[in-house]
Structures are given as structure tokens and as C-alpha cells.
Amino acid sequence: PRDPRRGGRLRRDLLYTSASHSGVTAITFGTTQHYVSAIFSEYANVELDAPLDGYAGQTVTSTLGDSGPLTPTAPGDLLVVVGDDDQDTTTGVAGSGFTLITPGIFATETTQQGIAMEYQLDPTTAVVHGTLQWQVSYRLPVAMAAFRRAP
């Protein structure tokens, strides 16, 4: 996200790539980016040809960051949620049914920012919200993607 206190806009993106082998993946920005935080993770047993089953994302002002609703099309989707606390003070707590894999504070030489990633294997096709609980009410961008299970 870009820090709004520095004239940018606040946003959270969840980027993915599917690969049939492990190895190094490079992420290159087309323009100069400032105040970028990134979390990388790798998952097995995800469909390779068309992995994305759905996406939701929004920014709310609250202590509860919420991706908004997403309805998986088949049971067994991998749900991945990323979010951050732009207040720069706290770490996230996993939403109900999710496992937090990267709580922490992302720090640079001039600022720090709470960022988090969580996941769950969703056994249903019911509407789901990706949530992250924070200690401070502030602008909280949260994004969630549903990835199809490999056949």
C-alpha cells in the first residue's frame, strides 16, 4: 500500500502465479514504487491451469479488516487473505477458521507497518469473508483470493 500521509493511495493487492515446479519467481514493478510491503508464500495441491476461483478486497476504517464477500464455486478451495494496518502500530490476529502465517511488523528506516497473511481450506461453497483483527481502528485494506484445489 502507498502511505496516504505521504500523498499516495492506500491499497492491498494479492498477486499470484501458478507453476508446475518450485524455483525463484521475480516480481518487477513497471514504475518506481515507494512504501511497498510484500509477503510471499507457496502452496501445494492448487490447480495449475486456472487456479483463481474468486477474489474480494476492500478498505474499511475499523479494528476489523474485512475483504468483503466471496463465494467459492466448489468445496476445498484454498482461501488466502492479506491485509495491513496502516496505523503502523500493531500485528494482525487471524479471522475465524483461518490460520495466521505471517503476523508481524514490516519496518523500513523511517516507518513500520503491521502486515499479515492467513489461509484456510474452505470445506463449503458458502459466502466467506476474509477478516483480520487489529488493535487500532484505522484504514485497513484486506484482500482475499480463492484458489481451486488440484484434481
Disulfide bonds with the S-S distance in Angstrom:
none
